């Protein structure tokens, strides 16, 4: 019996959903998928790449009454030290230059690794992401993982 299904939503903690939507849609090129207000302060706002069914990124404003201020403070402090997600690109240097021109803050410029060329960047809320151009060998490994055939 399968207990866990593939990711559907990945939460990205943000302070202002409209500002986050602008960054993820206008700067990174993702499209808005869902925008549902359940009640005041309870809004499901998701984005994803065009043509990609999942996962979607949920641009979530955390509920202090649910999580508590101390836990949320801890999460906010960890944001730039933990990768939220990896965005794959065909040309890391070109994408880096474009995003830099758009005002995106980078923690590192494109650096060559065994698995490919990678640069780390922050969203406006301090969430860290990897921008990755994979090597041919790593690309086939990622394909196997995404297709569910990796051991």
N, C-alpha and C positions, 0 to 999 in steps of 0.2 A: 504494500500500500504506500502510495506517495503521500508524505505528510506535508511537504513544502513545495509550492509551485514557483516558477520563475518570477523574478521581480516584476511587479506591476507599477509600483510607485516608489520613488526614492525621495524622501523629504529633505529639502534644503531650507534651513532656518533663515528667515529674512525678517527685517524690521518693518519694511514697507512693501506690500505686495505690488503696488503700481510701479514703484521704482525697480523692483526686481523683474517684473514683467517686461519693462522697457529694456533692461540689460539683456535678459535671456532671449527676447524676441528681436529687438533692433540691433543689438551688438553681436550676439552669438548666432542669430538666425534660426532659433527654434520657433515653433508655432504654438499659439495658445490652443489647448485641447479642451479644458474644462474650466468653467468659471461659475461656480455654484455657491450662492450665499444661503446658508442654512438658517442663520439668525445673526443678529449684530455681533460682529467679532468672530464669526465662524464661517470662513470662506474657503472652499476648495478651489485652488487655482493651479492648474497643471500646464506644463509645456513639454514638447518633445520635438524631435527632428521630423520634418516632413517625410512621409512615407514609412516612418518607423512606428509600429504599433505600441511597443513598450520597450523599456520602461519609460514612464513619464516622470518628470521632476515635479514634485509638489512644492510650490513656493509657499512655505508654511510660516505663519506668525505663531510662535508657541504660546500656549495658554498658561499664564503664570498660576492661575488658580488650580490647574490640573497638575503641573510639574513642580511648582514651588520655585521661589526666586533663587535659592542656593543652587539647585540643579541647573537651572537655565543660565545662571552666571558661569557655572563650570563649562557648560556647552559652548557658550559664547567665547570663553577664553581658549578653548581647544580648536575652534574653527580653522584658524590659519595653520595649524600644526597637523591636521588630519585631512587627507584627500577625501573630498565628497564624491568624486566621480572622475572618470577618465574620458576625455573627448578625443577621438581618433581623427587625424587629419592626414591627407596625402602629402602635404608639404609643411612641416613644422615651422621652418624659417619664414616662409611666406605668410602663413597664418599668424605667426607671432608678430611680424611687422605690421600686418593689417590691424590686429587687435591693439597693438601698442599705439598706432595712429588714432584708434578710436578711444584711447584713454584708459585701456585696461591696465591694471596694476599686475606686474609680474614679479614673482619671487625669484625666478631664475630665467635666464635666457636659454635658447635651445642648446641642449647639451647631449652629446652622443653617448649612448649606453649600449650594452650588448643587445638589448631588445629594441633599440631604435633611438630616434631623436626625441627629446622630451623637454618641455618648458612648463613651469608651474605658474599659475595665475590665481588671482583672487577675484571674486565677485564683489560688488559694492558693500556687501555685508561681512566680508572677510572670510567667506567660505573658500577653501583652496581646491583647485582642480588641476589635473594634468592635461596637457595638450600633447598628444603622442603620435608620432609618425613611426610606425612599427617597421622593423626589418622584415625581410621575406620570411625567415624562419619563425619569427614571433607572430607574424600575420597568420601563418598556417596554424599555429598553436591557438591563437585567439579564435580563429574560425572554428576549430574543433571544440573549443570550450563553449562558444555561442551556439553551436549546432548540437551540443549535448553529447559529443562523442569522445571527450577527453576522459582519461581514467581518473 
